[in-house]
Amino acid sequence: MDGLLGIDFLHRHQAVIDCFQMHLFLKSPSAPSTSAALSAGSRAGGCTEIPIRPVSHRGLTVPARINGRSGYLVVDTGAAHTLLSQNAIAGLNMRLASPVSFGKLGAPDVGKHMIILQMAHFATMEVGNFSVPPQWVALADLPHANSGETDNVFFGYLGQDLLACYVGIIDCGALKLFLRFDPVVDAARRRKG
């Protein structure tokens, strides 16, 4: 790996990331913006528009609700799996997978350390106003804010698995995420999982 493309570069070059097709589109910083056309076309195509908010020391975040609790997820196109924090889901009555069902999974973090994962099943999850169907997601002991934080809980990372499955498009110029439920793509996900 030679480096990481940050939001400063992606925003300046009006990047659009197609998470389903795994394509990155860049424009000259002086080119006119096409964000309004992208937004209108995506909404017309059945996408839900979700605002992205840059947060210092966290990254790009989207609002989320899991089993009725509000918080946020960090958008991470480089993470293969959506990863929730054990601390954040405490008390949300989520089913945890037994080792017999899923075994232990391992995922390297940015520092190449191995994180031991479990799986957790949510009944309801909304990313912005987009409802994600109930399913299993990865769970790990992620760094978290003070335990007194109640208004804006860091749930974890929204990874490529959900971004691709729900045909995610990220408009880095306008800081918007678009998600859409596609029954064919969702059926393929269910067959795999």
Backbone as ProteinMPNN parsed JSONL, in Angstrom:
{"seq_chain_A": "MDGLLGIDFLHRHQAVIDCFQMHLFLKSPSAPSTSAALSAGSRAGGCTEIPIRPVSHRGLTVPARINGRSGYLVVDTGAAHTLLSQNAIAGLNMRLASPVSFGKLGAPDVGKHMIILQMAHFATMEVGNFSVPPQWVALADLPHANSGETDNVFFGYLGQDLLACYVGIIDCGALKLFLRFDPVVDAARRRKG", "coords_chain_A": {"N_chain_A": [[0.845, -1.169, 0.0], [0.621, 2.172, -0.909], [-0.413, 4.451, 0.215], [-3.169, 6.398, 1.597], [-6.229, 7.59, 0.283], [-7.618, 10.51, 1.242], [-10.511, 12.32, 2.569], [-10.108, 14.982, 1.998], [-8.781, 15.079, -0.51], [-10.621, 13.538, -2.033], [-12.985, 15.05, -1.794], [-12.192, 17.5, -2.954], [-11.747, 16.669, -5.579], [-14.274, 15.989, -6.361], [-15.187, 13.351, -6.003], [-16.915, 10.338, -6.781], [-18.037, 7.409, -5.433], [-18.788, 4.23, -6.34], [-20.032, 1.76, -4.655], [-21.125, -0.735, -5.174], [-20.349, -1.576, -7.79], [-17.72, -1.16, -7.391], [-16.178, 1.103, -8.239], [-14.332, 4.117, -8.713], [-14.798, 7.48, -9.319], [-13.347, 10.423, -10.497], [-13.029, 13.999, -10.749], [-11.792, 16.982, -12.283], [-10.744, 19.578, -10.074], [-11.671, 22.065, -10.936], [-13.851, 21.548, -12.524], [-17.373, 21.784, -13.277], [-19.836, 21.157, -10.745], [-21.653, 18.107, -10.444], [-23.336, 17.206, -8.583], [-26.033, 17.857, -7.931], [-27.475, 16.765, -10.071], [-26.741, 14.067, -9.787], [-27.849, 13.52, -7.277], [-30.612, 13.961, -7.773], [-31.082, 12.017, -9.775], [-30.404, 9.66, -8.392], [-32.268, 9.618, -6.303], [-34.597, 9.454, -7.861], [-34.203, 6.931, -8.867], [-34.867, 5.335, -6.754], [-33.245, 5.472, -4.519], [-32.261, 6.171, -1.142], [-31.349, 9.178, 0.31], [-28.652, 10.104, 2.301], [-27.202, 12.197, 4.652], [-23.72, 12.855, 5.012], [-21.39, 13.351, 7.563], [-18.418, 14.946, 8.364], [-16.309, 14.117, 11.05], [-14.042, 15.142, 13.427], [-11.204, 13.194, 14.197], [-12.627, 10.853, 13.87], [-13.75, 10.433, 11.304], [-15.735, 10.067, 8.338], [-19.095, 10.232, 8.991], [-22.335, 8.705, 9.407], [-25.744, 9.098, 10.384], [-27.346, 6.745, 12.558], [-29.597, 4.153, 13.707], [-29.946, 1.527, 15.9], [-31.778, -1.192, 16.854], [-33.518, 0.614, 18.098], [-31.87, 2.466, 19.419], [-30.097, 5.51, 19.14], [-27.297, 6.682, 17.241], [-24.147, 6.734, 15.561], [-22.459, 5.68, 12.552], [-19.231, 5.084, 11.207], [-18.302, 5.652, 7.933], [-16.689, 3.312, 6.012], [-15.156, 2.385, 3.366], [-13.032, 0.758, 2.923], [-13.155, -1.316, 4.679], [-13.912, -4.679, 4.809], [-16.094, -5.802, 6.104], [-19.03, -4.758, 7.861], [-18.699, -3.523, 11.078], [-19.501, -3.717, 14.363], [-19.365, -2.157, 17.6], [-18.729, -3.826, 20.622], [-19.174, -2.548, 23.062], [-20.995, -0.512, 22.361], [-23.327, -1.85, 21.636], [-24.192, -3.042, 23.921], [-26.813, -3.966, 26.011], [-28.764, -3.799, 24.042], [-30.207, -6.002, 23.42], [-29.327, -7.847, 21.428], [-28.885, -10.785, 19.561], [-26.179, -12.973, 20.0], [-23.813, -14.796, 18.115], [-23.17, -18.232, 18.53], [-20.037, -19.915, 18.989], [-20.172, -22.297, 17.565], [-21.953, -21.783, 15.491], [-20.822, -19.709, 13.838], [-18.114, -19.702, 14.285], [-14.863, -18.309, 15.037], [-13.944, -15.235, 13.745], [-11.385, -13.38, 12.127], [-10.01, -10.144, 11.716], [-7.825, -7.827, 10.27], [-6.834, -4.762, 11.781], [-6.171, -1.264, 11.024], [-3.557, -0.954, 11.931], [-2.556, -3.443, 11.505], [-3.031, -5.28, 13.482], [-4.641, -8.108, 14.897], [-8.083, -8.483, 15.234], [-10.363, -10.13, 17.191], [-13.379, -11.46, 16.233], [-16.923, -11.664, 16.765], [-20.284, -12.565, 15.946], [-23.25, -10.624, 15.618], [-26.775, -10.23, 15.78], [-29.06, -7.981, 14.501], [-32.327, -6.618, 15.059], [-33.58, -4.32, 14.111], [-32.256, -1.797, 12.02], [-31.404, 1.393, 11.051], [-29.93, 3.432, 8.651], [-29.462, 6.648, 8.421], [-32.45, 7.455, 6.881], [-32.791, 5.001, 5.765], [-33.851, 1.708, 5.888], [-32.294, -1.136, 7.003], [-32.472, -4.55, 6.31], [-33.066, -7.099, 8.859], [-30.203, -8.827, 10.072], [-27.084, -10.68, 10.411], [-24.125, -9.229, 11.7], [-20.644, -8.306, 12.005], [-18.866, -8.189, 15.135], [-16.876, -6.546, 17.526], [-14.34, -5.678, 19.958], [-14.119, -2.537, 19.992], [-12.418, 0.659, 20.111], [-13.849, 3.123, 22.242], [-15.83, 6.008, 23.17], [-16.107, 7.921, 26.25], [-17.929, 6.202, 28.785], [-20.132, 7.626, 29.571], [-21.235, 8.834, 27.387], [-24.163, 9.406, 25.737], [-25.853, 10.61, 23.873], [-24.791, 10.563, 21.256], [-23.806, 7.896, 20.078], [-21.025, 5.952, 19.181], [-21.346, 3.497, 16.988], [-19.814, 1.864, 15.348], [-18.282, 0.646, 12.347], [-19.424, 1.197, 9.079], [-19.248, -1.006, 6.675], [-17.908, -2.39, 3.544], [-19.471, -4.64, 2.91], [-22.254, -4.119, 3.551], [-22.488, -1.657, 2.238], [-22.085, -2.367, -0.459], [-24.077, -4.332, -0.834], [-26.406, -2.877, -0.546], [-26.312, -1.226, -2.68], [-24.634, 1.063, -2.594], [-23.775, 4.465, -3.126], [-21.429, 6.963, -2.953], [-21.227, 10.356, -2.735], [-18.678, 12.318, -2.671], [-18.171, 14.988, -3.081], [-20.528, 16.379, -2.42], [-20.946, 15.322, 0.038], [-22.724, 13.055, 0.596], [-24.487, 10.004, 1.049], [-25.919, 7.401, -0.778], [-28.316, 4.897, -0.6], [-29.885, 1.852, -1.615], [-32.447, -0.561, -1.701], [-32.208, -3.59, -3.298], [-33.915, -6.252, -4.497], [-32.855, -8.493, -5.853], [-30.07, -8.407, -5.403], [-30.145, -8.555, -2.626], [-31.26, -11.1, -2.267], [-29.18, -12.689, -3.247], [-27.263, -12.123, -1.29], [-28.487, -13.355, 0.922], [-28.434, -16.035, 0.155], [-25.707, -16.543, 0.268], [-25.122, -16.105, 2.991]], "CA_chain_A": [[0.0, 0.0, 0.0], [1.405, 3.396, -1.003], [-1.004, 5.509, 1.026], [-4.625, 6.431, 1.689], [-6.893, 8.77, -0.26], [-8.455, 11.098, 2.28], [-11.675, 13.082, 2.125], [-9.675, 16.264, 1.429], [-8.55, 14.818, -1.932], [-11.858, 13.068, -2.642], [-13.92, 16.184, -1.855], [-11.661, 18.464, -3.935], [-11.89, 16.094, -6.92], [-15.682, 15.648, -6.545], [-15.21, 11.898, -6.184], [-18.115, 9.522, -6.608], [-17.635, 6.023, -5.21], [-19.84, 3.251, -6.568], [-19.637, 0.648, -3.794], [-21.596, -1.993, -5.744], [-19.473, -1.922, -8.911], [-16.353, -0.913, -6.923], [-15.549, 2.081, -9.124], [-14.081, 5.453, -8.19], [-14.816, 8.486, -10.377], [-12.75, 11.683, -10.066], [-13.124, 15.107, -11.691], [-10.894, 18.106, -12.026], [-11.333, 20.487, -9.086], [-12.3, 23.215, -11.581], [-15.021, 21.108, -13.29], [-18.631, 22.102, -12.596], [-20.387, 20.092, -9.907], [-22.796, 17.35, -10.949], [-23.979, 16.631, -7.402], [-27.492, 18.02, -7.978], [-27.988, 15.782, -11.026], [-26.551, 12.759, -9.178], [-28.825, 13.412, -6.2], [-31.943, 13.813, -8.371], [-31.136, 10.724, -10.445], [-30.372, 8.588, -7.395], [-33.581, 9.59, -5.642], [-35.561, 8.954, -8.85], [-33.942, 5.5, -9.0], [-35.278, 4.627, -5.547], [-32.241, 5.569, -3.451], [-32.447, 7.04, 0.017], [-30.21, 10.097, 0.454], [-28.231, 10.189, 3.704], [-26.1, 13.144, 4.8], [-22.467, 12.408, 5.624], [-20.809, 14.428, 8.365], [-17.042, 14.703, 8.814], [-16.11, 14.314, 12.481], [-12.618, 15.082, 13.769], [-10.691, 11.995, 14.856], [-13.49, 9.701, 13.612], [-13.886, 10.242, 9.861], [-17.03, 10.412, 7.757], [-20.108, 9.521, 9.759], [-23.746, 8.768, 9.024], [-26.604, 8.8, 11.528], [-27.863, 5.372, 12.571], [-30.368, 3.648, 14.847], [-29.905, 0.069, 15.99], [-32.723, -1.669, 17.869], [-34.123, 1.752, 18.78], [-30.9, 3.382, 20.014], [-29.482, 6.408, 18.159], [-25.855, 6.835, 17.248], [-23.605, 6.952, 14.223], [-21.492, 4.744, 11.995], [-18.189, 5.667, 10.365], [-18.307, 5.039, 6.604], [-15.354, 2.776, 5.759], [-15.186, 1.575, 2.147], [-11.901, -0.163, 2.95], [-13.447, -2.433, 5.582], [-14.69, -5.704, 4.109], [-17.316, -6.106, 6.846], [-19.556, -3.822, 8.851], [-18.16, -3.964, 12.362], [-20.103, -3.001, 15.483], [-18.645, -2.144, 18.865], [-19.353, -4.56, 21.722], [-19.603, -1.583, 24.064], [-22.145, 0.258, 21.877], [-24.554, -2.646, 21.538], [-24.559, -3.571, 25.237], [-28.158, -3.599, 26.423], [-29.688, -3.681, 22.913], [-30.853, -7.302, 23.226], [-28.946, -8.462, 20.167], [-28.427, -12.171, 19.673], [-24.784, -13.202, 19.651], [-23.629, -16.118, 17.525], [-22.339, -19.175, 19.273], [-18.88, -20.318, 18.184], [-20.552, -23.406, 16.693], [-22.635, -21.258, 14.314], [-19.983, -18.906, 12.963], [-16.694, -19.795, 14.585], [-14.232, -17.009, 15.291], [-13.43, -14.575, 12.561], [-10.336, -12.427, 12.421], [-9.87, -9.072, 10.737], [-6.752, -6.922, 10.678], [-7.16, -3.342, 11.816], [-5.228, -0.461, 10.237], [-2.21, -1.214, 12.427], [-2.26, -4.844, 11.208], [-3.286, -6.135, 14.634], [-5.788, -8.964, 14.649], [-9.227, -8.282, 16.115], [-11.193, -11.336, 17.219], [-14.757, -11.06, 16.001], [-18.098, -12.5, 16.939], [-21.364, -12.073, 15.103], [-24.426, -10.17, 16.353], [-27.939, -10.096, 14.914], [-29.926, -6.86, 14.87], [-33.715, -6.698, 14.599], [-33.808, -3.125, 13.289], [-31.151, -0.85, 11.827], [-31.604, 2.434, 10.055], [-28.808, 4.316, 8.326], [-30.295, 7.77, 7.987], [-33.832, 6.978, 6.761], [-32.782, 3.731, 5.041], [-33.996, 0.544, 6.767], [-31.493, -2.307, 6.639], [-33.157, -5.756, 6.794], [-32.399, -7.799, 9.958], [-29.144, -9.742, 9.636], [-25.896, -10.821, 11.25], [-22.977, -8.366, 11.395], [-19.479, -8.583, 12.839], [-18.823, -7.518, 16.427], [-15.523, -6.575, 18.095], [-14.036, -4.738, 21.034], [-13.576, -1.342, 19.341], [-12.248, 1.813, 21.008], [-15.09, 3.874, 22.386], [-15.766, 7.237, 23.968], [-16.451, 7.727, 27.658], [-19.164, 5.452, 28.966], [-21.218, 8.572, 29.803], [-21.754, 9.348, 26.122], [-25.465, 8.797, 25.472], [-26.565, 11.239, 22.767], [-24.235, 10.267, 19.949], [-23.039, 6.687, 20.324], [-20.243, 5.382, 18.086], [-21.736, 2.099, 16.834], [-18.781, 1.097, 14.667], [-17.927, 0.987, 10.963], [-20.281, 0.744, 7.988], [-18.263, -1.563, 5.753], [-18.205, -2.66, 2.143], [-20.524, -5.649, 2.757], [-23.562, -3.468, 3.481], [-22.453, -0.623, 1.203], [-22.262, -3.007, -1.77], [-25.363, -5.039, -0.875], [-27.48, -1.896, -0.689], [-25.988, -0.473, -3.895], [-24.189, 2.36, -2.087], [-23.057, 5.46, -3.916], [-20.966, 8.041, -2.084], [-20.879, 11.603, -3.418], [-17.728, 12.972, -1.763], [-18.26, 16.428, -3.282], [-21.683, 16.898, -1.685], [-21.0, 14.601, 1.31], [-23.987, 12.329, 0.682], [-24.486, 8.572, 0.789], [-27.182, 6.929, -1.323], [-28.503, 3.453, -0.445], [-31.109, 1.37, -2.261], [-32.714, -1.99, -1.545], [-32.396, -4.298, -4.563], [-34.275, -7.604, -4.076], [-31.974, -9.494, -6.467], [-28.802, -8.364, -4.663], [-30.405, -9.038, -1.268], [-31.445, -12.551, -2.343], [-27.839, -13.269, -3.378], [-26.649, -12.022, 0.041], [-29.099, -14.354, 1.791], [-27.947, -17.354, -0.245], [-24.325, -16.678, 0.768], [-25.03, -16.057, 4.442]], "C_chain_A": [[0.892, 1.234, 0.0], [0.853, 4.513, -0.131], [-2.514, 5.398, 1.021], [-5.142, 7.705, 1.035], [-7.845, 9.29, 0.805], [-9.596, 11.92, 1.7], [-11.263, 14.435, 1.566], [-9.473, 16.124, -0.081], [-9.861, 14.441, -2.627], [-12.878, 14.189, -2.79], [-13.484, 17.171, -2.938], [-11.863, 17.964, -5.367], [-13.291, 15.545, -7.179], [-15.867, 14.148, -6.787], [-16.605, 11.328, -5.974], [-17.62, 8.084, -6.505], [-18.862, 5.143, -5.382], [-19.426, 1.986, -5.809], [-20.08, -0.702, -4.341], [-20.67, -2.463, -6.864], [-17.992, -1.787, -8.562], [-15.575, -0.034, -7.907], [-15.406, 3.409, -8.395], [-14.018, 6.403, -9.375], [-14.297, 9.799, -9.806], [-12.93, 12.728, -11.162], [-12.069, 16.138, -11.338], [-11.546, 19.013, -10.988], [-12.054, 21.68, -9.714], [-13.548, 22.839, -12.391], [-16.3, 21.473, -12.537], [-19.166, 20.89, -11.824], [-21.571, 19.418, -10.6], [-23.583, 16.73, -9.794], [-25.496, 16.738, -7.441], [-28.111, 16.993, -8.919], [-27.866, 14.368, -10.45], [-27.6, 12.516, -8.096], [-30.223, 13.171, -6.766], [-32.092, 12.452, -9.041], [-31.178, 9.566, -9.47], [-31.708, 8.478, -6.67], [-34.651, 9.045, -6.588], [-35.406, 7.451, -9.048], [-34.256, 4.699, -7.748], [-34.282, 4.655, -4.406], [-32.716, 6.473, -2.326], [-31.182, 7.865, 0.17], [-29.912, 10.289, 1.934], [-27.08, 11.183, 3.805], [-24.898, 12.5, 5.487], [-21.879, 13.597, 6.364], [-19.373, 14.082, 8.736], [-16.917, 15.021, 10.307], [-14.625, 14.149, 12.776], [-12.302, 13.804, 14.526], [-11.594, 10.778, 14.692], [-13.545, 9.404, 12.119], [-15.24, 10.704, 9.384], [-18.102, 9.569, 8.42], [-21.494, 9.688, 9.142], [-24.579, 8.446, 10.258], [-27.161, 7.389, 11.417], [-28.707, 5.139, 13.81], [-30.287, 2.136, 14.786], [-30.782, -0.354, 17.152], [-33.246, -0.523, 18.736], [-33.158, 2.752, 19.384], [-30.214, 4.205, 18.927], [-27.977, 6.489, 18.351], [-25.372, 7.147, 15.849], [-22.644, 5.838, 13.856], [-20.468, 5.53, 11.201], [-18.21, 4.914, 9.042], [-16.876, 4.609, 6.286], [-15.397, 1.841, 4.556], [-14.04, 0.569, 2.105], [-12.11, -1.354, 3.867], [-14.334, -3.432, 4.851], [-16.044, -5.944, 4.771], [-17.726, -4.938, 7.721], [-19.189, -4.385, 10.214], [-18.741, -3.099, 13.47], [-19.255, -3.151, 16.731], [-19.418, -2.912, 19.928], [-19.913, -3.599, 22.762], [-20.891, -0.884, 23.637], [-23.426, -0.553, 21.862], [-24.986, -3.252, 22.873], [-25.956, -3.077, 25.604], [-29.156, -3.484, 25.286], [-30.379, -5.003, 22.578], [-30.568, -7.899, 21.854], [-28.486, -9.885, 20.428], [-26.966, -12.224, 19.264], [-24.645, -14.621, 19.136], [-22.793, -16.977, 18.44], [-21.147, -19.545, 18.391], [-19.199, -21.463, 17.225], [-21.162, -22.884, 15.392], [-21.688, -20.568, 13.338], [-18.497, -19.128, 13.166], [-16.152, -18.416, 14.905], [-13.681, -16.481, 13.989], [-12.325, -13.642, 12.997], [-10.257, -11.388, 11.336], [-8.735, -8.171, 11.186], [-7.258, -5.489, 10.75], [-6.07, -2.592, 11.051], [-3.788, -0.71, 10.662], [-1.772, -2.655, 12.245], [-2.356, -5.747, 12.433], [-4.538, -6.95, 14.333], [-6.868, -8.685, 15.688], [-10.045, -9.571, 16.057], [-12.652, -10.902, 17.171], [-15.745, -12.125, 16.44], [-19.117, -11.985, 15.938], [-22.533, -11.695, 16.011], [-25.554, -9.955, 15.347], [-28.783, -8.928, 15.4], [-31.322, -7.094, 14.311], [-34.027, -5.505, 13.7], [-32.528, -2.298, 13.22], [-31.579, 0.135, 10.745], [-30.297, 3.19, 9.891], [-29.469, 5.525, 7.694], [-31.74, 7.29, 8.002], [-33.928, 5.656, 6.009], [-32.849, 2.581, 6.038], [-33.209, -0.632, 6.212], [-32.229, -3.537, 7.167], [-32.372, -6.437, 7.921], [-31.367, -8.786, 9.425], [-28.02, -9.779, 10.658], [-24.823, -9.854, 10.765], [-21.852, -8.703, 12.365], [-19.48, -7.691, 14.08], [-17.417, -7.643, 16.991], [-15.415, -5.571, 19.22], [-13.329, -3.538, 20.405], [-13.355, -0.249, 20.371], [-13.549, 2.599, 21.082], [-14.862, 5.101, 23.257], [-16.111, 6.91, 25.413], [-17.791, 7.027, 27.784], [-20.357, 6.37, 29.233], [-21.833, 9.114, 28.535], [-23.071, 8.644, 25.81], [-26.136, 9.367, 24.231], [-26.059, 10.811, 21.4], [-23.267, 9.091, 20.071], [-22.314, 6.244, 19.051], [-20.566, 3.901, 18.011], [-20.63, 1.255, 16.216], [-18.601, 1.584, 13.237], [-18.916, 0.38, 9.977], [-19.355, 0.305, 6.866], [-18.807, -1.875, 4.375], [-19.311, -3.695, 1.964], [-21.9, -5.004, 2.63], [-23.599, -2.381, 2.409], [-22.687, -1.23, -0.178], [-23.64, -3.646, -1.881], [-26.523, -4.073, -1.088], [-27.1, -0.819, -1.694], [-25.558, 0.953, -3.537], [-23.437, 3.198, -3.109], [-22.699, 6.585, -2.958], [-20.577, 9.224, -2.957], [-20.001, 12.389, -2.452], [-17.758, 14.488, -1.912], [-19.372, 17.049, -2.459], [-21.821, 16.274, -0.301], [-22.381, 13.972, 1.532], [-23.737, 10.858, 0.365], [-25.87, 8.215, 0.272], [-27.222, 5.418, -1.172], [-29.845, 3.07, -1.056], [-31.231, -0.12, -2.02], [-32.977, -2.572, -2.921], [-32.697, -5.75, -4.204], [-33.368, -8.696, -4.657], [-30.646, -9.573, -5.708], [-29.002, -8.906, -3.25], [-30.605, -10.55, -1.247], [-30.097, -13.26, -2.464], [-27.11, -13.231, -2.044], [-27.186, -13.118, 0.952], [-28.634, -15.769, 1.446], [-26.54, -17.61, 0.27], [-24.286, -16.883, 2.266], [-25.897, -17.019, 5.115]], "O_chain_A": [[1.813, 1.338, 0.81], [1.589, 5.433, 0.225], [-3.076, 4.431, 0.507], [-4.563, 8.777, 1.211], [-8.768, 8.59, 1.22], [-9.644, 12.181, 0.498], [-11.983, 14.997, 0.74], [-9.947, 16.963, -0.847], [-10.171, 14.971, -3.694], [-13.566, 14.267, -3.808], [-14.301, 17.623, -3.74], [-12.122, 18.761, -6.268], [-13.491, 14.742, -8.089], [-16.618, 13.74, -7.674], [-17.363, 11.775, -5.113], [-16.885, 7.601, -7.366], [-19.852, 5.289, -4.665], [-18.569, 1.233, -6.271], [-19.476, -1.722, -4.009], [-20.253, -3.621, -6.881], [-17.121, -2.228, -9.311], [-14.476, -0.376, -8.342], [-16.244, 3.778, -7.571], [-13.274, 6.165, -10.327], [-14.752, 10.242, -8.751], [-12.979, 12.399, -12.347], [-11.53, 16.151, -10.232], [-12.762, 19.203, -11.01], [-12.954, 22.249, -9.096], [-14.235, 23.726, -12.897], [-16.318, 21.473, -11.306], [-18.961, 19.744, -12.224], [-22.381, 20.074, -11.255], [-24.401, 15.835, -10.006], [-26.185, 15.807, -7.026], [-29.152, 16.413, -8.608], [-28.78, 13.558, -10.603], [-28.17, 11.429, -8.012], [-30.94, 12.284, -6.301], [-33.126, 11.801, -8.888], [-31.902, 8.594, -9.688], [-32.217, 7.378, -6.451], [-35.511, 8.269, -6.174], [-36.38, 6.767, -9.365], [-33.947, 3.509, -7.681], [-34.452, 3.935, -3.421], [-33.475, 7.418, -2.542], [-30.075, 7.326, 0.161], [-30.805, 10.596, 2.723], [-26.076, 11.028, 3.11], [-25.045, 11.707, 6.417], [-21.871, 14.716, 5.851], [-19.126, 13.046, 9.354], [-17.367, 16.072, 10.764], [-14.023, 13.138, 12.417], [-13.061, 13.39, 15.402], [-11.344, 9.753, 15.326], [-13.404, 8.252, 11.709], [-15.829, 11.623, 9.953], [-18.03, 8.34, 8.414], [-21.78, 10.67, 8.457], [-24.181, 7.625, 11.085], [-27.417, 6.898, 10.318], [-28.561, 5.823, 14.823], [-30.531, 1.534, 13.739], [-30.569, 0.063, 18.291], [-33.398, -0.668, 19.949], [-33.596, 3.813, 19.83], [-29.797, 3.659, 17.906], [-27.46, 6.38, 19.463], [-26.09, 7.746, 15.048], [-22.092, 5.152, 14.716], [-20.805, 6.541, 10.584], [-18.144, 3.684, 9.021], [-15.96, 5.431, 6.289], [-15.645, 0.644, 4.704], [-14.083, -0.378, 1.321], [-11.327, -2.303, 3.838], [-15.388, -3.067, 4.331], [-17.026, -6.251, 4.095], [-16.882, -4.218, 8.256], [-19.351, -5.578, 10.47], [-18.503, -1.892, 13.514], [-18.528, -4.13, 16.9], [-20.612, -2.687, 20.119], [-21.006, -3.815, 23.284], [-21.785, -0.682, 24.458], [-24.508, 0.002, 22.057], [-26.028, -3.903, 22.95], [-26.234, -1.881, 25.511], [-30.302, -3.105, 25.528], [-31.063, -5.104, 21.559], [-31.478, -8.4, 21.193], [-27.781, -10.153, 21.401], [-26.565, -11.588, 18.289], [-25.279, -15.542, 19.651], [-21.829, -16.511, 19.049], [-21.249, -19.491, 17.166], [-18.561, -21.585, 16.18], [-20.934, -23.45, 14.323], [-21.749, -20.822, 12.135], [-17.698, -18.774, 12.299], [-16.917, -17.458, 15.028], [-13.031, -17.201, 13.231], [-12.332, -13.162, 14.13], [-10.419, -11.704, 10.157], [-8.676, -7.786, 12.353], [-8.019, -5.049, 9.888], [-5.157, -3.205, 10.498], [-2.887, -0.677, 9.824], [-0.733, -3.057, 12.768], [-1.823, -6.856, 12.427], [-5.401, -6.502, 13.58], [-6.589, -8.656, 16.886], [-10.378, -10.043, 14.97], [-13.096, -10.079, 17.972], [-15.439, -13.317, 16.478], [-18.832, -11.066, 15.17], [-22.783, -12.341, 17.028], [-25.317, -9.55, 14.209], [-29.176, -8.88, 16.565], [-31.49, -7.683, 13.243], [-34.661, -5.657, 12.656], [-31.82, -2.124, 14.211], [-32.05, -0.249, 9.674], [-29.641, 3.544, 10.871], [-29.975, 5.452, 6.574], [-32.212, 6.776, 9.016], [-35.025, 5.229, 5.651], [-32.009, 2.481, 6.932], [-33.437, -1.067, 5.083], [-32.58, -3.578, 8.346], [-31.143, -6.363, 7.943], [-31.618, -9.493, 8.45], [-28.005, -9.022, 11.628], [-24.635, -9.681, 9.561], [-22.079, -9.309, 13.412], [-20.024, -6.587, 14.07], [-16.823, -8.721, 16.944], [-16.289, -4.724, 19.408], [-12.103, -3.516, 20.294], [-14.03, -0.226, 21.4], [-14.264, 2.72, 20.088], [-13.864, 5.22, 23.968], [-16.374, 5.756, 25.753], [-18.688, 7.244, 26.969], [-21.498, 5.922, 29.128], [-22.858, 9.792, 28.594], [-23.099, 7.426, 25.638], [-26.922, 8.668, 23.591], [-26.853, 10.709, 20.465], [-22.054, 9.281, 20.156], [-22.914, 6.169, 17.979], [-20.123, 3.125, 18.857], [-20.513, 0.068, 16.517], [-18.745, 2.772, 12.947], [-19.208, -0.815, 10.037], [-18.75, 1.135, 6.188], [-19.981, -1.66, 4.076], [-20.03, -3.646, 0.966], [-22.638, -5.312, 1.695], [-24.619, -2.199, 1.745], [-23.419, -0.657, -0.984], [-24.302, -3.515, -2.911], [-27.51, -4.417, -1.738], [-27.506, 0.338, -1.578], [-26.057, 1.924, -4.106], [-22.585, 2.705, -3.848], [-23.557, 7.098, -2.24], [-19.702, 9.111, -3.815], [-20.498, 13.042, -1.535], [-17.409, 15.206, -0.975], [-19.194, 18.113, -1.866], [-22.713, 16.651, 0.458], [-23.094, 14.288, 2.483], [-22.897, 10.515, -0.466], [-26.877, 8.669, 0.815], [-26.282, 4.727, -1.563], [-30.806, 3.839, -1.027], [-30.251, -0.858, -2.118], [-33.866, -2.107, -3.635], [-31.828, -6.43, -3.658], [-33.143, -9.718, -4.009], [-30.156, -10.662, -5.409], [-28.15, -9.624, -2.729], [-30.167, -11.215, -0.309], [-29.891, -14.31, -1.856], [-26.417, -14.184, -1.69], [-26.417, -13.745, 1.679], [-28.462, -16.603, 2.334], [-26.203, -18.728, 0.661], [-23.531, -17.714, 2.771], [-25.913, -17.081, 6.345]]}, "name": "protein", "num_of_chains": 1, "seq": "MDGLLGIDFLHRHQAVIDCFQMHLFLKSPSAPSTSAALSAGSRAGGCTEIPIRPVSHRGLTVPARINGRSGYLVVDTGAAHTLLSQNAIAGLNMRLASPVSFGKLGAPDVGKHMIILQMAHFATMEVGNFSVPPQWVALADLPHANSGETDNVFFGYLGQDLLACYVGIIDCGALKLFLRFDPVVDAARRRKG"}
